Amino acid sequence: MLLVVERMLASEGIQRVDLGREEFAKRIWDWKEKYGGTITNQIKRLGASCDWTRERFTLDAELSRAVVEAFVRLHEKGLIYQGSYLVNWSPNLQTAVSDLEVEYSQEPGALYYIKYRVAGGSRDDYLTIATTRPETLFGDTAVAVNPEDERYSKYIGKMAIVPLTFGRHVPIISDKYVDKDFGTGVLKISPGHDHNDYLLARKLGLPILNVMNKDATLNEVAGLYCGLDRFEARKKLWSDLEETGLAVKKEAYNLRVPRSQRGGEIVEPLISKQWFVTMEPLAEKALKAVEKGELTIMPERFEKIYKHWLSNIKDWCISRQLWWGHRIPVWYIVGKDSEEEYIVARNGAEALEKAQEKYGKHVEIYQDPDVLDTWFSSGLWPFSTLGWPDVSAEDFKRFYPTSILETGHDILFFWVARMVMMGIEFTGTVPFTNVYLHGLIRDSQGRKMSKTLGNVIDPLDTIQEYGTDALRFTLALGTPGQDLNLSVERLASNKAFTNKLWNAGKFILQNLPSKSDLSSWEALSIYKFDMVESLLKLPLAERWVVSKLHILIDTVTSSYDKYFFGDVGRELYDFFWADFADWYIEASKARLYHSESQSRASVAQSVLLYVFGNILKMLHPFMPFVTEELWQALPSREEALMASAWPLTSLPRHVESIKQFENLQALTRSIRNIRAEYSVEPAKRISASIVASSEVIEYISREKEVLALLCRLDLQNMIFTDSAPGNANQSVHIVASEGLEAYLPLADMVDISSEVERLSKRLVKMQAEYDGLMARLSSPSFVEKAPEHIVRGVQEKAREAEEKLTLTRNQLAFLESSVLV
């Protein structure tokens, strides 16, 4: 919000300092009132079933009170302190930013090699230093080498002259921290502008020099370069080094550049007075919460990252030099040293009262102008929104027993870890027992969405084109903790899935009895599916789909319990489309349209309702809108789908029936393949002889209407037998599965003479194509001179052509033999 308003003002040629703090804050409030509901509206349109009466804004009065209370209590415990330390400084935003708000990117740059002469030595006595930031040399306070590096051992203890500083001397020291193999093995120590140098300087007691202003221009320490922007200074400095003979060389180098997440500019390590939280005691409790099993992080691999970060945590810089946010509750005494004399209080009146007690009633105070890091208040969110500090720790334990936090893996440390630390510190318990981490949503090319790239996807636009349910389902299919590339193809596919679900619902509704047909509805009600005996009374297709459904319910419920949402989505998608829609709905048409038995029609209607209703229940968390609409349209639905009971688990299933129906599926696929191979007209019905054992024939023949419908077979000319038919040598022989075969008479499918003529012509053409490919491969000039991938491509085409030739020859030979017979 802050950054957006700053950019908006910049487009008008206005900076916040031009407006003043109060007017700037007013502009932000105005923007919030106008656009603040955008994200809320997006979340609502996405179907989030939140309690919107509990919506809060970070600067609401009760939340602000909680933030101040947390600061005061941490300070009273000695966990908040003020000091001047090296921080990440954002020159454009004019504020410190935390380590977690810095993103590193690989960018082309340069490595500069510079001579540092040894004081008191000859012209040949110098050290060559390699650096990516020569402008910081004005802040050098030492030159370091590795104590085991024999090249420089003679210079240890002497002084080096910093270039272009009019002879300023710095000591040449040794430390194992220096990498002998990087650059020249000599390191310039600039503790005011490098985090590693800063730590080394504090360890060795070296002075710290700051050469940069907060707008990233060089200050008076840089002498003649004072006032130059850091990058302008770099160019001028190198030019001057070349003129003075101190520049050795400049070579291309890939840099790891720190950039501000918010502003995008290069962050500058800078010494600055800030407020910090001592993190070690807070982190220790958060680590123990995971070790004791009080907090579970999913996927499990993120627990290691969580533990590593908390085990190596640094003190947290919580002050920001901004004009928007929670003002730091610290007041200073006019005329006193602000680092030594300050008051921490819950409000101005309390601060004045404390100041008067200590300094007399005429004392004057003023509040710290900085605000708190936004993640400080965010860390309090789980309990500040529930009324802390007025609610007791015991009350929070009642709120949190089985709660789950779902968030992106990119803010595991920004937010999750801090909520855990703050929750334990202020309420004595973890604010949630489970943390589920999903990935980032990236564009179709895998790039992070940004306005700079112009690849930001507005969910409302996506909903307009593909529907909310398709978008939700697409997002939910991601793997936990892994980023998801959001492509148009995925959205279109899941929109088709939504349409398929809708059409299945329409089919079922259109094939149910009318509401006034009470006897038919009574017939439907007699079918039960929760007992083995009831299941075994169903026909094969119904036993199969109900058994598959019951297995699915157990699998999906288990996956939901484990938070494997992607697995749930894929399991439901596969069952609905591949089993229910493609097979059972098609099979049910034999009962509904081609069966003379009303009882068979009734059982199909009952099973359609039962299976579809349970599919809707399990899909509802993914696709709430279409599933609720379809549920409400089904008869005898007295309550909303979202309020209905979850399907029962451990319901009966019949494994043998699943195997039997799979045999029927294999037979159906085989017959369909032969029809396609011989280009049989879709509407043409053909005869068939099904050959199998008496046991297999028994269950297959009972489903002959289904088989005839699915394969377009002539029901009157279907033979079920245990041996090959008399016309076997004039039929296409199919082996569908072990012990299940079929014979399809050729004369039923094609005009044999015409087909022989067609295939003969096709064979001639295919042979010519094959010969052409082989001629190219036989040519030494082609094989030796053509690119390898081109040769491989021709070889692959030749292999494919040969396979097709063999298949066509075999097919032609079979047809010709049939003509002779």
C-alpha positions in Angstrom: 0.0 0.0 0.0 2.8 2.4 1.0 4.8 1.7 -2.1 1.8 2.1 -4.4 0.9 5.5 -2.9 4.6 6.6 -3.2 4.7 5.6 -6.8 1.4 7.4 -7.5 2.7 10.6 -5.9 6.0 10.2 -7.9 4.0 10.1 -11.1 2.6 13.5 -10.1 6.1 14.8 -9.4 5.5 14.7 -5.6 7.6 13.2 -2.8 6.3 12.4 0.6 8.7 15.0 2.2 6.9 17.6 0.1 3.6 16.7 1.8 4.6 16.3 5.4 3.8 13.3 7.6 0.2 14.1 8.3 -0.8 14.8 4.7 1.1 11.8 3.5 -0.8 9.5 6.0 -4.1 11.1 4.9 -3.3 10.2 1.2 -2.7 6.6 2.2 -5.9 6.4 4.2 -7.7 7.8 1.2 -6.2 5.2 -1.0 -7.1 2.5 1.5 -10.7 3.6 1.6 -10.9 3.5 -2.2 -8.9 0.4 -3.0 -8.5 -1.4 0.3 -11.3 -3.8 -0.4 -9.9 -5.1 -3.6 -8.1 -8.1 -2.1 -11.1 -8.8 0.2 -13.4 -8.8 -2.9 -11.0 -11.2 -4.7 -11.0 -13.6 -1.8 -14.8 -13.5 -1.6 -15.1 -14.1 -5.3 -12.8 -17.1 -4.9 -15.3 -18.6 -2.5 -13.4 -18.3 0.8 -15.9 -19.1 3.5 -14.6 -16.8 6.2 -16.3 -15.1 9.0 -16.3 -11.6 7.5 -17.5 -10.0 10.7 -14.1 -10.6 12.1 -12.2 -8.9 9.3 -9.5 -6.6 10.7 -7.2 -3.9 9.4 -3.6 -3.8 10.7 -4.1 -0.2 12.1 -7.4 -0.9 13.8 -7.4 0.5 17.3 -7.5 -2.8 19.2 -4.7 -4.2 17.0 -2.6 -1.1 17.5 -3.0 -1.4 21.3 -1.8 -5.0 21.1 1.3 -4.0 19.1 2.2 -1.3 21.6 1.7 -3.7 24.5 3.9 -6.3 22.9 6.7 -3.7 22.4 6.4 -2.6 26.0 6.5 -6.1 27.4 9.5 -7.2 25.3 11.4 -4.0 26.3 10.6 -4.6 30.0 12.1 -8.1 29.6 15.2 -6.6 28.1 14.5 -8.1 24.7 14.2 -4.8 22.8 17.2 -2.5 22.5 18.5 0.5 20.4 21.9 0.7 18.8 23.9 1.6 15.7 24.6 -1.4 13.6 25.1 -2.4 10.0 21.6 -2.8 8.4 20.3 -3.3 4.9 19.4 0.2 3.7 17.0 1.0 0.9 18.1 4.3 -0.6 14.9 4.9 -2.5 12.5 4.0 0.3 14.9 5.7 2.8 14.5 3.0 5.4 16.1 -0.1 6.8 14.8 -3.5 5.5 15.2 -6.9 7.1 17.4 -9.7 5.8 14.3 -11.5 4.7 13.2 -8.5 2.6 16.3 -8.7 0.5 16.3 -10.8 -2.7 19.5 -11.8 -4.4 19.8 -12.0 -8.1 22.6 -13.1 -10.4 23.5 -10.1 -12.6 26.5 -9.2 -14.9 29.0 -6.9 -13.3 32.8 -6.5 -13.0 35.7 -7.4 -10.7 38.1 -4.5 -10.3 41.8 -5.2 -9.5 43.5 -2.3 -7.6 47.0 -1.8 -6.3 47.4 -1.0 -2.6 51.1 0.2 -2.0 52.9 -1.0 1.1 54.0 2.0 3.2 57.7 2.3 3.4 58.3 -0.2 0.6 59.6 0.1 -2.9 57.4 0.6 -6.0 57.3 -3.1 -6.3 55.9 -3.6 -2.8 52.1 -3.5 -3.3 49.1 -5.8 -2.8 46.5 -6.3 -5.5 43.0 -6.3 -4.3 40.0 -7.6 -6.2 36.7 -6.0 -5.4 33.3 -5.6 -7.0 32.6 -2.3 -5.2 35.7 0.0 -5.5 33.8 3.1 -4.3 33.8 1.6 -0.7 37.6 1.8 -0.5 37.3 5.1 1.3 35.8 3.1 4.1 38.7 0.6 4.3 40.1 0.1 7.8 42.4 -2.8 7.1 43.8 -5.1 4.4 43.6 -8.8 5.2 45.4 -11.9 3.9 45.3 -15.6 5.0 48.0 -16.4 7.6 48.9 -19.5 5.6 49.4 -17.6 2.3 53.1 -17.5 1.8 52.8 -14.9 -1.0 52.0 -12.2 1.5 53.4 -13.3 4.8 56.2 -10.7 4.6 53.7 -7.9 4.6 51.7 -9.0 7.7 52.0 -6.3 10.4 52.9 -3.5 8.0 50.7 -0.7 6.7 49.0 -0.3 3.3 48.1 3.0 1.6 44.5 3.3 0.6 44.4 4.6 -3.0 43.2 8.2 -3.7 42.9 9.0 0.0 46.0 11.3 0.2 48.1 8.7 1.9 45.7 7.2 4.6 47.3 4.1 6.1 45.5 0.9 7.2 47.1 -2.2 8.8 47.8 -5.3 6.9 46.4 -8.2 9.0 46.0 -11.9 8.8 42.8 -14.0 9.3 41.7 -17.4 8.3 38.4 -15.9 7.1 40.2 -14.7 3.9 39.8 -17.1 1.0 43.3 -17.6 -0.6 41.7 -18.7 -3.9 39.3 -15.8 -4.4 40.6 -13.0 -6.6 44.1 -12.3 -5.5 43.8 -13.7 -2.0 43.9 -10.2 -0.5 40.8 -8.7 1.1 40.0 -5.0 1.7 38.0 -4.6 4.9 35.2 -2.1 4.7 33.2 -2.8 7.8 30.8 0.1 7.2 29.6 -1.4 3.9 29.8 -5.2 4.0 28.2 -7.6 6.4 31.1 -10.1 6.6 33.6 -7.3 7.0 31.5 -5.8 9.7 31.6 -9.1 11.7 35.3 -9.4 11.1 35.9 -5.8 12.3 33.9 -6.4 15.5 35.9 -9.5 16.2 39.2 -7.9 15.6 38.4 -4.5 17.1 38.8 -2.5 13.9 37.3 0.9 13.5 34.2 1.4 11.3 34.0 4.1 8.6 30.8 5.1 6.8 31.4 6.7 3.4 27.8 6.9 2.3 24.8 9.1 2.9 21.3 7.6 3.2 20.5 8.5 -0.4 23.5 6.4 -1.6 25.7 9.4 -2.4 29.2 9.5 -1.0 29.8 11.6 2.1 32.7 13.8 3.2 34.8 10.8 4.1 35.2 10.2 0.3 36.9 13.5 -0.1 36.7 14.8 -3.7 34.1 12.2 -4.5 31.7 13.6 -1.9 28.1 14.1 -3.3 28.5 11.6 -6.2 26.0 8.8 -6.5 27.6 5.5 -5.6 27.6 4.2 -9.2 28.8 7.5 -10.6 31.6 7.5 -8.0 32.5 3.9 -9.1 33.0 5.1 -12.7 35.0 8.2 -11.8 37.1 6.3 -9.2 38.1 3.6 -11.7 39.0 6.3 -14.3 41.2 8.1 -11.7 42.9 4.8 -10.7 43.7 4.2 -14.3 45.3 7.6 -14.6 47.4 7.2 -11.5 48.6 3.7 -12.5 46.8 2.0 -9.5 44.3 0.2 -11.7 45.5 -3.3 -12.6 42.6 -4.7 -14.6 38.8 -4.9 -14.8 37.1 -8.2 -15.8 33.6 -9.3 -16.3 32.1 -11.0 -13.2 28.7 -12.4 -12.3 27.5 -10.6 -9.2 25.1 -11.7 -6.5 23.2 -8.5 -6.2 21.0 -7.7 -3.1 17.7 -5.9 -4.1 14.9 -4.7 -2.0 11.7 -6.8 -2.3 9.6 -3.7 -2.1 11.4 -1.1 -4.2 13.6 -3.3 -6.4 16.7 -1.0 -6.0 20.1 -2.3 -4.9 20.3 -2.4 -1.1 23.2 -0.8 0.6 24.8 -2.2 3.8 24.9 0.9 6.0 25.6 1.8 9.7 22.4 3.2 11.2 20.8 3.6 14.6 17.8 1.3 14.8 15.6 -0.7 17.2 16.3 -4.5 17.5 14.6 -7.5 19.1 16.9 -10.1 20.8 15.8 -13.2 19.0 17.7 -16.1 20.6 15.4 -16.7 23.6 12.3 -16.4 21.5 13.7 -18.7 18.8 14.6 -21.3 21.4 11.0 -21.7 22.4 9.8 -21.9 18.8 12.3 -24.7 18.1 11.2 -26.7 21.1 7.5 -26.5 19.9 8.5 -28.4 16.8 10.8 -30.8 18.6 8.0 -31.6 21.1 5.4 -32.2 18.4 3.3 -29.2 19.4 3.8 -27.7 15.9 3.8 -29.7 12.7 5.1 -28.1 9.4 4.0 -29.6 6.1 5.6 -30.6 3.8 8.0 -32.1 6.3 11.2 -30.9 4.5 10.4 -27.4 5.5 10.9 -28.3 9.2 14.7 -28.6 8.5 14.7 -25.1 6.9 12.6 -23.8 9.9 15.0 -25.3 12.4 18.1 -24.1 10.5 16.9 -20.5 10.3 15.9 -20.3 14.0 19.1 -22.0 15.1 21.2 -19.3 13.2 18.8 -16.4 13.8 20.2 -12.8 14.1 18.7 -10.0 16.1 15.7 -8.5 14.3 15.8 -4.9 13.2 12.2 -3.8 13.8 12.4 0.0 13.1 11.6 1.5 9.7 12.1 5.0 8.6 8.6 5.3 7.1 5.6 7.4 7.6 3.0 4.7 7.6 2.6 1.9 10.2 2.6 1.4 13.9 4.6 4.3 15.5 7.4 3.0 17.8 6.1 3.7 21.4 9.3 5.5 22.5 9.6 9.1 23.6 12.8 11.1 23.9 13.6 13.9 26.2 14.3 17.3 24.6 17.9 18.2 25.2 19.0 14.7 26.2 21.0 12.0 24.3 18.3 9.9 22.6 20.3 6.7 22.8 20.6 7.0 26.6 17.5 9.0 27.7 14.2 7.7 26.4 10.8 6.6 27.7 8.9 3.4 26.6 5.2 3.8 27.2 1.8 2.7 26.0 0.7 6.3 25.0 1.9 9.9 25.1 0.2 10.6 28.4 1.9 7.7 30.1 5.2 8.7 28.6 4.9 12.3 29.8 3.9 11.1 33.3 7.0 8.8 33.4 9.2 11.6 32.1 7.9 14.1 34.7 8.6 11.6 37.5 12.2 11.4 36.4 13.0 14.9 35.1 10.5 17.2 36.6 7.1 18.6 35.5 8.6 21.0 32.9 10.2 18.3 30.8 9.4 18.2 27.1 9.2 14.9 25.1 8.8 13.9 21.5 8.0 10.6 20.0 10.4 8.5 17.9 9.5 9.2 14.2 10.1 5.6 13.0 7.5 2.9 12.7 7.7 -0.8 13.4 8.4 -3.4 10.7 5.0 -4.6 9.4 6.0 -8.2 10.3 6.1 -7.1 14.0 2.4 -6.5 14.0 1.7 -9.5 11.7 3.5 -11.7 14.2 0.8 -10.8 16.7 -2.1 -11.5 14.4 -3.3 -14.9 15.6 -4.0 -13.6 19.1 -4.3 -9.8 18.7 -7.4 -10.4 16.5 -8.9 -12.5 19.4 -8.7 -9.7 22.0 -5.1 -10.0 23.4 -4.0 -8.6 25.8 -7.4 -8.8 27.5 -7.8 -12.6 26.8 -6.0 -15.0 29.1 -3.5 -17.6 28.0 -6.0 -20.4 29.0 -8.5 -19.0 26.6 -6.0 -19.1 23.8 -5.4 -22.8 24.5 -9.1 -23.4 23.9 -8.9 -21.5 20.6 -5.9 -23.3 19.2 -6.2 -27.1 19.8 -6.5 -28.3 16.2 -6.0 -25.1 14.2 -4.1 -25.0 10.9 -2.4 -22.1 9.2 -2.2 -22.3 5.4 0.3 -20.0 3.7 3.0 -19.7 1.0 6.4 -21.2 1.7 8.0 -17.9 0.8 6.8 -16.3 4.1 7.8 -19.2 6.4 10.3 -16.9 8.1 8.6 -13.5 7.5 5.4 -14.5 9.2 5.0 -18.1 10.3 8.1 -18.3 12.6 7.4 -14.9 14.0 3.8 -15.8 14.8 5.0 -18.9 16.6 7.6 -17.0 18.6 5.2 -14.2 19.5 2.4 -16.6 20.3 4.5 -18.6 22.7 6.0 -15.5 24.3 2.7 -13.7 25.0 0.1 -16.5 25.3 2.2 -19.5 26.5 1.1 -21.7 23.6 1.6 -22.1 19.8 -1.0 -20.1 17.8 -1.7 -23.1 15.6 -0.8 -26.8 15.6 -0.3 -27.3 11.9 1.4 -25.2 9.2 0.6 -26.1 5.6 2.9 -24.5 3.1 1.9 -24.1 -0.6 4.1 -22.8 -3.4 4.1 -19.5 -5.2 1.7 -19.1 -8.2 4.0 -18.3 -11.2 3.2 -17.5 -14.8 3.1 -20.2 -17.5 6.8 -19.8 -18.1 7.7 -20.3 -14.4 8.5 -16.6 -13.8 7.5 -14.9 -10.6 4.6 -12.5 -11.3 5.5 -8.8 -11.2 4.2 -5.6 -12.6 7.6 -5.0 -14.2 7.3 -8.1 -16.3 3.6 -7.4 -17.0 2.7 -11.0 -16.2 0.4 -10.4 -13.1 -2.8 -12.4 -13.4 -5.9 -10.8 -11.8 -8.0 -13.6 -10.3 -11.2 -11.7 -11.2 -10.3 -11.7 -14.9 -9.5 -15.4 -14.7 -12.8 -16.1 -13.0 -14.6 -14.1 -15.7 -13.1 -16.3 -18.4 -12.8 -19.7 -16.8 -15.0 -19.6 -13.7 -14.2 -19.7 -10.0 -14.4 -23.4 -9.7 -11.9 -24.1 -12.5 -9.4 -21.6 -11.0 -9.7 -23.0 -7.5 -9.3 -26.6 -8.8 -6.3 -25.6 -10.8 -4.6 -24.0 -7.8 -5.4 -26.9 -5.5 -3.8 -29.5 -7.8 -0.3 -28.2 -7.0 2.2 -30.2 -5.0 2.6 -28.9 -1.4 5.5 -26.6 -1.0 6.2 -26.5 -4.8 5.6 -23.5 -7.0 2.8 -23.8 -9.6 3.0 -22.5 -13.1 -0.5 -21.2 -13.9 -1.1 -21.8 -17.6 -4.1 -21.2 -19.9 -4.0 -24.9 -20.8 -4.5 -26.0 -17.2 -7.3 -23.5 -16.7 -9.1 -24.5 -19.9 -8.7 -28.2 -19.0 -10.3 -27.7 -15.6 -13.1 -25.5 -17.1 -13.8 -28.5 -19.3 -13.9 -30.6 -16.2 -16.4 -28.3 -14.6 -18.6 -28.5 -17.8 -18.3 -32.3 -17.7 -19.5 -32.3 -14.1 -22.4 -30.0 -15.0 -23.4 -32.1 -18.0 -23.3 -35.3 -15.9 -25.6 -33.6 -13.4 -28.0 -32.7 -16.3 -28.0 -36.2 -17.6 -28.9 -37.7 -14.2 -31.6 -35.1 -13.6 -33.1 -35.8 -17.0 -33.2 -39.5 -16.4 -34.8 -39.5 -13.0 -38.6 -40.2 -12.5 -40.9 -37.2 -12.3 -41.6 -35.9 -8.8 -45.2 -37.0 -9.1 -44.2 -40.6 -9.9 -44.2 -41.8 -6.3 -44.0 -45.5 -7.1 -40.8 -45.0 -9.1 -39.2 -43.0 -6.3 -40.3 -45.7 -3.8 -38.6 -48.3 -6.0 -35.4 -46.2 -5.9 -35.4 -45.9 -2.2 -35.1 -49.7 -1.6 -31.5 -49.8 -2.8 -28.9 -49.5 0.0 -25.2 -49.5 -0.5 -23.8 -49.7 3.0 -24.0 -53.5 3.4 -22.2 -56.3 1.6 -25.4 -58.2 1.0 -27.0 -55.2 -0.7 -23.9 -54.6 -2.8 -23.8 -58.2 -4.1 -27.4 -58.0 -5.3 -26.4 -55.2 -7.8 -25.6 -56.0 -11.5 -21.9 -56.0 -12.4 -21.5 -52.5 -13.7 -23.2 -51.1 -10.5 -21.2 -53.4 -8.2 -18.1 -52.1 -9.9 -18.8 -48.4 -9.7 -20.1 -48.5 -6.1 -17.0 -50.6 -5.1 -14.7 -48.1 -6.8 -16.5 -45.2 -5.1 -16.2 -46.7 -1.6 -12.4 -47.3 -2.2 -12.2 -43.7 -3.4 -13.9 -42.3 -0.3 -11.4 -44.0 1.9 -8.4 -42.8 -0.2 -9.7 -39.2 -0.5 -10.6 -39.0 3.2 -7.1 -40.2 4.1 -5.5 -37.7 1.7 -7.6 -34.9 3.1 -6.5 -35.8 6.7 -2.9 -35.7 5.6 -3.4 -32.3 3.8 -2.5 -34.0 0.4 -4.9 -31.7 -1.4 -3.3 -32.2 -4.8 -3.7 -36.0 -4.5 -7.4 -35.5 -3.5 -8.0 -33.4 -6.6 -6.3 -35.8 -9.0 -8.0 -38.9 -7.4 -11.4 -37.3 -7.8 -10.7 -36.0 -11.3 -9.6 -39.5 -12.5 -12.6 -41.3 -10.9 -15.2 -38.9 -12.1 -13.9 -38.6 -15.6 -12.4 -42.0 -16.3 -14.7 -44.2 -14.3 -18.0 -42.5 -13.7 -18.5 -40.3 -16.8 -16.7 -42.4 -19.4 -17.8 -45.8 -18.3 -20.7 -45.9 -15.8 -22.8 -43.2 -17.3 -22.4 -44.8 -20.7 -23.2 -48.2 -19.3 -26.2 -46.9 -17.5 -27.8 -45.9 -20.8 -28.2 -49.7 -21.5 -30.4 -49.8 -18.4 -32.2 -46.6 -19.0 -32.8 -46.8 -22.7 -32.4 -50.4 -23.9 -33.6 -52.6 -21.0 -37.1 -54.0 -20.8 -36.7 -54.4 -17.0 -37.9 -51.4 -15.0 -36.0 -52.8 -12.0 -32.7 -52.5 -13.9 -33.6 -48.9 -14.8 -34.4 -48.2 -11.1 -31.1 -49.6 -9.9 -29.2 -47.5 -12.5 -31.0 -44.3 -11.4 -30.4 -45.1 -7.7 -26.7 -45.8 -8.3 -26.3 -42.6 -10.4 -27.8 -40.5 -7.6 -25.7 -42.2 -4.9 -22.3 -42.0 -6.7 -22.8 -38.5 -8.1 -24.0 -37.2 -4.7 -20.8 -38.5 -3.0 -18.6 -37.1 -5.8 -20.2 -33.7 -5.2 -19.5 -33.9 -1.5 -15.8 -34.8 -2.0 -15.3 -32.1 -4.7 -17.1 -29.4 -2.7 -14.1 -28.0 -0.9 -12.4 -27.6 -4.3 -15.4 -26.5 -6.4 -18.0 -25.0 -4.1 -20.2 -23.2 -6.6 -20.9 -25.8 -9.2 -21.2 -28.6 -6.7 -23.7 -26.7 -4.5 -25.7 -25.7 -7.5 -25.9 -29.3 -8.7 -26.6 -30.6 -5.2 -29.5 -28.2 -4.7 -31.0 -29.4 -8.0 -31.0 -33.1 -6.9 -34.3 -34.3 -5.4 -34.8 -34.6 -1.6 -31.9 -32.4 -0.6 -33.1 -30.7 2.5 -29.8 -29.0 3.5 -27.0 -27.2 1.8 -24.1 -29.3 0.5 -21.6 -27.4 2.6 -23.6 -28.3 5.7 -24.1 -32.0 4.8 -22.2 -34.9 6.4 -19.0 -36.2 4.9 -19.3 -39.6 3.2 -18.9 -42.6 5.5 -15.6 -44.6 5.2 -14.9 -48.3 5.3 -18.0 -49.1 3.2 -18.3 -52.5 1.5 -16.5 -53.1 -1.8 -16.3 -56.3 -4.0 -12.8 -56.7 -5.4 -13.8 -59.6 -7.7 -16.5 -57.5 -9.3 -13.9 -54.8 -10.0 -11.7 -57.4 -11.8 -14.7 -58.7 -13.8 -15.7 -55.3 -15.0 -12.1 -54.5 -15.9 -12.3 -57.6 -18.2 -15.4 -56.2 -19.8 -13.5 -52.8 -20.2 -10.5 -54.6 -21.8 -12.9 -56.4 -24.3 -14.6 -53.1 -25.1 -11.4 -51.3 -25.8 -10.1 -54.1 -28.0 -13.3 -54.2 -30.1 -13.3 -50.4 -30.4 -9.7 -50.5 -31.6 -10.5 -53.0 -34.3 -13.4 -50.9 -35.4 -11.1 -47.9 -35.7 -8.4 -49.8 -37.4 -10.8 -51.0 -40.1 -12.6 -47.6 -40.3 -16.0 -49.1 -39.5 -18.7 -46.5 -39.6 -19.6 -45.4 -36.1 -23.3 -46.2 -36.4 -22.8 -49.6 -37.9 -23.5 -52.6 -35.6 -21.5 -55.7 -36.1 -21.8 -59.3 -34.9 -19.3 -60.9 -32.5 -18.4 -64.2 -30.9 -17.1 -63.9 -27.4 -15.0 -66.8 -26.4 -14.1 -67.6 -22.7 -14.6 -70.1 -19.9 -18.1 -70.7 -18.7 -17.3 -68.7 -15.5 -16.3 -65.6 -17.5 -19.1 -66.1 -20.0 -21.6 -66.1 -17.2 -20.8 -62.6 -16.0 -20.0 -61.1 -19.4 -23.2 -62.4 -21.0 -25.3 -60.8 -18.2 -23.9 -57.5 -19.4 -24.5 -58.1 -23.1 -26.7 -55.0 -23.4 -23.9 -52.9 -21.9 -21.3 -54.5 -24.2 -23.5 -54.1 -27.2 -24.1 -50.4 -26.5 -20.4 -49.6 -25.7 -19.0 -51.5 -28.8 -21.9 -50.9 -31.2 -22.5 -54.7 -31.5 -25.6 -56.4 -33.0 -27.3 -57.7 -29.9 -29.1 -60.4 -32.0 -25.8 -61.7 -33.4 -23.7 -61.9 -30.3 -22.5 -65.4 -29.5 -21.1 -66.4 -26.1 -19.1 -69.7 -26.4 -16.1 -71.6 -25.0 -14.6 -72.3 -28.4 -13.7 -70.6 -31.6 -16.6 -70.1 -34.1 -16.8 -71.8 -37.5 -16.0 -68.6 -39.4 -12.9 -67.9 -37.3 -10.6 -67.8 -40.4 -12.7 -65.0 -41.8 -12.8 -63.0 -38.6 -10.5 -60.7 -36.8 -9.2 -62.4 -33.7 -8.9 -60.4 -30.5 -7.3 -61.4 -27.2 -8.7 -58.9 -24.7 -7.2 -60.5 -21.6 -6.1 -63.8 -20.3 -9.0 -66.3 -21.0 -11.2 -63.7 -22.8 -11.2 -63.5 -26.6 -13.5 -62.3 -29.4 -13.9 -62.9 -33.1 -15.3 -60.1 -35.4 -16.4 -61.3 -38.9 -14.6 -59.2 -41.5 -17.6 -59.1 -43.8 -19.6 -57.3 -41.1 -17.0 -54.5 -40.9 -15.7 -53.9 -44.4 -16.1 -54.7 -48.1 -13.1 -57.0 -48.3 -12.4 -56.5 -52.0 -12.5 -52.8 -51.7 -10.4 -52.8 -48.6 -7.7 -55.0 -50.4 -7.6 -52.6 -53.2 -7.3 -49.6 -50.8 -4.5 -51.2 -48.8 -2.6 -52.3 -51.9 -2.4 -48.7 -53.1 -1.5 -47.5 -49.6 1.3 -50.1 -49.4 2.8 -48.9 -52.7 2.9 -45.3 -51.4 4.3 -46.4 -48.0 7.0 -48.5 -49.6 8.1 -45.5 -51.7 8.3 -43.3 -48.6 10.3 -46.0 -46.8 12.7 -46.5 -49.8 13.3 -42.7 -49.9 14.3 -42.6 -46.2 16.6 -45.6 -46.5 18.3 -44.0 -49.6 19.1 -40.9 -47.5 20.5 -43.1 -44.7 22.6 -45.1 -47.2 24.2 -42.0 -48.5 27.6 -41.4 -46.8 27.5 -37.7 -47.7 24.2 -37.3 -45.7 25.1 -39.4 -42.7 28.6 -37.8 -42.4 27.7 -34.1 -43.1 24.2 -33.6 -41.8 23.7 -32.5 -38.2 23.4 -35.4 -35.8 19.8 -34.5 -34.7 18.7 -34.5 -38.4 20.2 -37.9 -39.0 18.6 -39.2 -35.8 15.2 -37.8 -37.0 15.4 -39.6 -40.3 16.4 -42.9 -38.6 13.4 -42.6 -36.3 11.1 -41.9 -39.3 12.5 -45.0 -41.1 11.8 -47.2 -38.1 8.3 -46.0 -37.9 7.8 -46.4 -41.6 9.1 -50.0 -41.4 6.7 -50.8 -38.5 3.7 -49.4 -40.5 4.7 -51.4 -43.6 4.8 -54.6 -41.6 1.4 -54.0 -40.1 -0.1 -53.1 -43.4 1.4 -56.1 -45.1 0.0 -58.4 -42.4 -3.4 -56.8 -42.6 -3.4 -57.1 -46.4 -2.3 -60.7 -46.3 -5.1 -61.5 -43.8 -7.7 -59.8 -46.1 -6.5 -61.6 -49.2 -6.6 -65.0 -47.4 -10.2 -64.2 -46.4 -11.1 -63.5 -50.0 -9.6 -66.9 -51.0 -11.6 -68.6 -48.4 
